[in-house]
Amino acid sequence: MLDPRLCLEALSALSCCNVEQTSGESQLTPQDFVTIVALKEFYKQEGFKMLEYPSIGSLSLQDVDDLDLYSSPPALAEGPSTAGPQESLRTTLKINLQDFFHPQYNYDFTHIKDGNKEFLRGNEPYVRPCGWNRIALRVTQKYDCGDVWLGKGKDAWPVSYHGRNMDGSLGIILTHSGSPDDEPKFLDAAAATLVREETRGRGVYSTPDVKMAEKYCKKFKSKVDGKTYKVVLQNRINPEKRQKCQREDVWLIYIPKEFSDVQTRATVQESIRPYGLLLKQV
């Protein structure tokens, strides 16, 4: 496993919070973490300034570390804060490393090249994160449905990647029925998606292509080793909740305008499950 301090820095960069180690109980699970990351970007695009999350409270949506390009990492040890002015503006989150990470399933793709090899998850193509180092999150035996979603079979969920800066500018939902062979019905329906507000991509974005996620990912400069890293979340996405956009490499978890905060949070939680934290040295 990579230096735990580096992993904490990566989590801090993704969440815009100060993520620190605790020997006690974690304030959030990996599922909570991906939900927070997704909702912070979603509500930020909706024009909100704060996000309320159970057990944590109010989280600012202001990305204070954008002021100097790199996020400011937290200290590993518990104790009095030595945070600078930017860190002090961010919420501090405590996690227990043993509860949060699952080193048994770490996998270093840094020097792997798949070439023409093909992989499937849930009977859909899986583009492995070649060039990245994956730190596994502890998500096995955490859901009522078991771990089928995390497998390789036909009932597994497809793999998606979340770059923190992916937002509604990436696509518009296609709500047509039929196929391009059904013209002009198909063309009429596709054209309608451009003008009906309810078809626009309001929700949480991810992609099956790690290279696309890399374009929208967060960078941070580590205080552990002085190097700069990119960070992306590797998830499984519920195929029944996902909607495809006009771009083949964009998937959306759609959130209707009438949804309350509780409904919005529940939608994300039942649609996206994280299992890997990906790091890549720049």
C-alpha positions as CSV (number, residue, x, y, z in Angstrom):
1,M,0.0,0.0,0.0
2,L,1.1,3.5,-0.7
3,D,2.1,5.8,2.2
4,P,-1.2,6.3,4.1
5,R,-0.5,10.0,4.3
6,L,-0.5,10.2,0.5
7,C,-3.9,8.4,0.4
8,L,-5.3,10.9,2.9
9,E,-4.0,13.7,0.7
10,A,-5.8,12.2,-2.3
11,L,-9.1,11.9,-0.4
12,S,-8.7,15.5,0.7
13,A,-8.2,16.6,-2.9
14,L,-11.3,14.8,-4.1
15,S,-13.6,16.0,-1.3
16,C,-12.2,19.5,-0.6
17,C,-12.1,18.5,3.0
18,N,-9.3,17.9,5.4
19,V,-9.3,14.1,5.7
20,E,-7.3,12.9,8.7
21,Q,-6.6,9.6,10.4
22,T,-8.3,8.5,13.6
23,S,-7.9,5.4,15.7
24,G,-11.6,5.6,16.6
25,E,-14.7,5.1,14.4
26,S,-14.7,6.6,10.9
27,Q,-17.0,9.5,10.3
28,L,-17.8,8.2,6.9
29,T,-17.7,5.0,4.9
30,P,-16.4,4.7,1.3
31,Q,-20.0,4.9,0.2
32,D,-20.5,8.2,2.1
33,F,-17.3,9.5,0.5
34,V,-18.3,8.9,-3.1
35,T,-21.8,10.3,-2.3
36,I,-20.3,13.5,-0.8
37,V,-17.9,14.0,-3.8
38,A,-20.7,13.5,-6.3
39,L,-23.2,15.7,-4.4
40,K,-20.7,18.5,-3.8
41,E,-20.1,18.8,-7.6
42,F,-23.9,18.4,-8.3
43,Y,-25.0,21.1,-5.8
44,K,-22.2,23.4,-6.8
45,Q,-23.5,23.2,-10.4
46,E,-27.0,23.9,-9.1
47,G,-25.7,27.2,-7.6
48,F,-25.7,26.1,-3.9
49,K,-23.0,27.2,-1.4
50,M,-23.4,24.5,1.2
51,L,-24.1,20.8,1.4
52,E,-25.8,19.2,4.5
53,Y,-24.7,15.6,5.1
54,P,-25.8,13.3,8.0
55,S,-23.2,12.8,10.8
56,I,-21.0,15.4,9.3
57,G,-23.1,18.6,9.1
58,S,-22.5,21.5,6.7
59,L,-19.9,21.2,4.0
60,S,-18.8,24.3,2.0
61,L,-18.9,23.9,-1.8
62,Q,-16.3,26.5,-2.2
63,D,-13.1,25.0,-3.7
64,V,-10.7,27.1,-1.7
65,D,-7.6,25.2,-2.9
66,D,-8.2,26.2,-6.5
67,L,-6.7,29.5,-5.5
68,D,-3.2,28.0,-5.7
69,L,-4.0,25.0,-8.0
70,Y,-3.0,22.3,-5.6
71,S,-4.9,21.0,-2.6
72,S,-3.4,21.4,0.9
73,P,-3.0,17.9,2.5
74,P,-3.7,17.2,6.2
75,A,-1.3,15.8,8.7
76,L,-1.4,12.1,9.4
77,A,-1.3,12.1,13.2
78,E,-4.1,13.2,15.4
79,G,-3.5,16.2,17.6
80,P,-3.6,20.0,17.5
81,S,-4.2,21.5,14.1
82,T,-1.3,23.1,12.2
83,A,-3.5,24.0,9.3
84,G,-2.9,27.1,7.2
85,P,-5.5,29.6,6.1
86,Q,-6.9,27.5,3.3
87,E,-7.1,24.3,5.4
88,S,-8.9,26.1,8.1
89,L,-11.7,27.0,5.7
90,R,-12.4,23.3,5.1
91,T,-14.4,20.7,7.1
92,T,-12.2,18.1,8.8
93,L,-13.3,14.4,8.3
94,K,-11.8,11.6,10.3
95,I,-11.4,8.1,8.9
96,N,-10.0,4.9,10.4
97,L,-7.6,3.5,7.8
98,Q,-8.3,-0.1,8.7
99,D,-12.1,0.5,8.2
100,F,-11.7,2.5,5.0
101,F,-9.1,0.7,2.9
102,H,-8.7,-2.9,1.9
103,P,-5.1,-3.5,1.0
104,Q,-5.7,-7.2,0.1
105,Y,-7.3,-5.9,-3.1
106,N,-4.8,-3.2,-4.1
107,Y,-3.6,-3.4,-7.6
108,D,-0.8,-1.5,-9.3
109,F,-1.6,-0.9,-13.0
110,T,1.2,1.6,-13.4
111,H,3.3,-0.4,-15.8
112,I,0.5,-2.6,-17.3
113,K,-0.5,-2.3,-20.9
114,D,-3.6,-4.2,-22.0
115,G,-3.3,-3.6,-25.7
116,N,-6.1,-5.5,-27.5
117,K,-7.1,-7.5,-24.5
118,E,-10.8,-7.2,-23.6
119,F,-12.4,-7.4,-20.2
120,L,-16.0,-7.4,-19.1
121,R,-17.9,-6.4,-16.0
122,G,-21.7,-7.0,-16.0
123,N,-21.4,-8.0,-19.7
124,E,-20.1,-4.6,-20.6
125,P,-16.6,-3.6,-21.6
126,Y,-14.3,-2.8,-18.8
127,V,-11.4,-0.4,-19.6
128,R,-8.8,-1.2,-16.9
129,P,-7.0,1.8,-15.4
130,C,-3.6,1.1,-16.9
131,G,-1.0,3.6,-15.8
132,W,-2.7,4.1,-12.4
133,N,-2.1,2.7,-8.9
134,R,-5.4,1.5,-7.3
135,I,-5.9,1.6,-3.6
136,A,-8.8,-0.7,-2.7
137,L,-11.7,0.6,-0.6
138,R,-13.3,-1.7,2.0
139,V,-16.7,-2.3,0.4
140,T,-17.2,-6.1,0.6
141,Q,-20.1,-7.4,2.7
142,K,-21.3,-3.8,3.2
143,Y,-24.6,-4.1,1.2
144,D,-27.7,-6.1,1.7
145,C,-27.6,-7.6,-1.8
146,G,-24.2,-9.1,-1.1
147,D,-21.1,-8.6,-3.3
148,V,-22.5,-9.7,-6.7
149,W,-22.4,-6.1,-7.9
150,L,-18.6,-6.2,-7.4
151,G,-18.0,-9.4,-9.4
152,K,-17.2,-10.3,-13.0
153,G,-20.4,-12.1,-14.0
154,K,-23.4,-10.9,-16.0
155,D,-25.1,-9.6,-12.8
156,A,-22.2,-7.5,-11.8
157,W,-22.4,-3.7,-12.2
158,P,-20.3,-2.0,-15.0
159,V,-17.3,0.0,-14.0
160,S,-17.3,3.7,-14.2
161,Y,-14.7,6.4,-13.3
162,H,-15.5,9.7,-11.6
163,G,-13.3,12.8,-12.2
164,R,-14.2,15.4,-9.7
165,N,-14.8,18.2,-12.2
166,M,-17.2,16.2,-14.4
167,D,-20.5,18.2,-14.6
168,G,-23.6,19.0,-16.7
169,S,-21.7,20.6,-19.5
170,L,-20.7,17.1,-20.7
171,G,-24.0,15.8,-22.2
172,I,-27.7,15.8,-22.7
173,I,-29.8,12.8,-22.0
174,L,-31.2,10.9,-25.0
175,T,-34.8,10.0,-24.2
176,H,-35.7,8.7,-27.7
177,S,-37.1,5.3,-28.3
178,G,-36.0,3.1,-31.2
179,S,-32.8,3.4,-33.2
180,P,-31.4,5.5,-36.0
181,D,-33.0,3.0,-38.4
182,D,-36.4,4.3,-37.4
183,E,-36.1,7.7,-39.1
184,P,-37.8,10.1,-39.1
185,K,-39.2,9.1,-35.7
186,F,-35.7,8.8,-34.2
187,L,-34.6,12.2,-35.6
188,D,-37.7,13.9,-34.2
189,A,-37.2,12.5,-30.8
190,A,-33.4,13.2,-30.7
191,A,-34.1,16.8,-31.8
192,A,-36.6,17.2,-29.0
193,T,-34.0,16.4,-26.4
194,L,-32.2,19.6,-27.4
195,V,-35.1,21.8,-26.5
196,R,-36.9,20.1,-23.6
197,E,-35.4,21.2,-20.3
198,E,-36.3,18.0,-18.5
199,T,-34.0,16.0,-20.8
200,R,-30.9,17.9,-20.0
201,G,-28.3,16.2,-17.9
202,R,-29.1,17.2,-14.4
203,G,-27.4,14.8,-12.1
204,V,-24.1,13.0,-11.4
205,Y,-21.7,12.2,-14.2
206,S,-19.2,9.4,-14.6
207,T,-17.5,7.6,-17.6
208,P,-16.5,4.1,-18.5
209,D,-13.3,5.5,-20.0
210,V,-10.5,6.3,-17.5
211,K,-8.8,8.5,-20.0
212,M,-11.8,10.8,-20.1
213,A,-12.0,10.8,-16.3
214,E,-8.3,11.8,-16.3
215,K,-9.1,14.9,-18.3
216,Y,-11.5,16.1,-15.6
217,C,-9.7,14.8,-12.5
218,K,-8.2,16.6,-9.6
219,K,-4.5,17.2,-9.2
220,F,-2.7,17.8,-5.9
221,K,0.9,18.3,-4.9
222,S,1.9,16.0,-2.1
223,K,3.6,17.2,1.1
224,V,4.7,13.7,1.7
225,D,7.1,13.3,-1.3
226,G,6.8,16.7,-3.1
227,K,5.4,15.0,-6.2
228,T,2.2,15.9,-8.1
229,Y,-0.6,13.4,-8.5
230,K,-3.8,12.9,-10.3
231,V,-6.7,11.3,-8.5
232,V,-9.9,9.5,-9.7
233,L,-12.5,7.3,-8.1
234,Q,-13.2,3.9,-9.6
235,N,-16.8,2.8,-9.1
236,R,-19.5,0.4,-10.1
237,I,-22.6,1.9,-11.5
238,N,-26.1,0.5,-11.3
239,P,-27.1,-0.3,-14.9
240,E,-30.8,0.2,-14.0
241,K,-30.2,3.8,-12.8
242,R,-27.7,4.9,-15.4
243,Q,-28.7,6.9,-18.4
244,K,-26.5,7.4,-21.4
245,C,-25.8,10.8,-22.9
246,Q,-25.2,11.8,-26.5
247,R,-21.5,11.2,-25.9
248,E,-20.8,7.5,-25.8
249,D,-18.2,8.0,-23.0
250,V,-20.6,9.8,-20.6
251,W,-23.0,8.2,-18.2
252,L,-25.5,10.0,-16.0
253,I,-27.4,9.4,-12.8
254,Y,-30.3,11.6,-13.4
255,I,-31.8,13.6,-10.5
256,P,-35.3,15.1,-11.2
257,K,-35.8,18.7,-10.1
258,E,-38.6,17.8,-7.7
259,F,-36.4,15.5,-5.7
260,S,-35.7,16.5,-2.1
261,D,-32.2,16.4,-0.6
262,V,-33.0,13.1,1.0
263,Q,-34.2,11.6,-2.3
264,T,-31.2,13.0,-4.1
265,R,-28.8,11.5,-1.6
266,A,-30.6,8.1,-1.8
267,T,-30.5,8.1,-5.6
268,V,-26.7,8.6,-5.5
269,Q,-26.2,5.9,-2.9
270,E,-28.2,3.3,-4.8
271,S,-26.6,4.1,-8.1
272,I,-22.9,4.5,-7.6
273,R,-20.6,2.4,-5.3
274,P,-16.9,3.1,-5.1
275,Y,-14.3,0.4,-4.8
276,G,-11.0,2.0,-5.8
277,L,-9.0,5.2,-5.2
278,L,-6.8,5.7,-8.3
279,L,-3.5,7.7,-8.1
280,K,-1.2,8.6,-11.0
281,Q,2.0,10.6,-10.8
282,V,2.1,13.5,-13.2
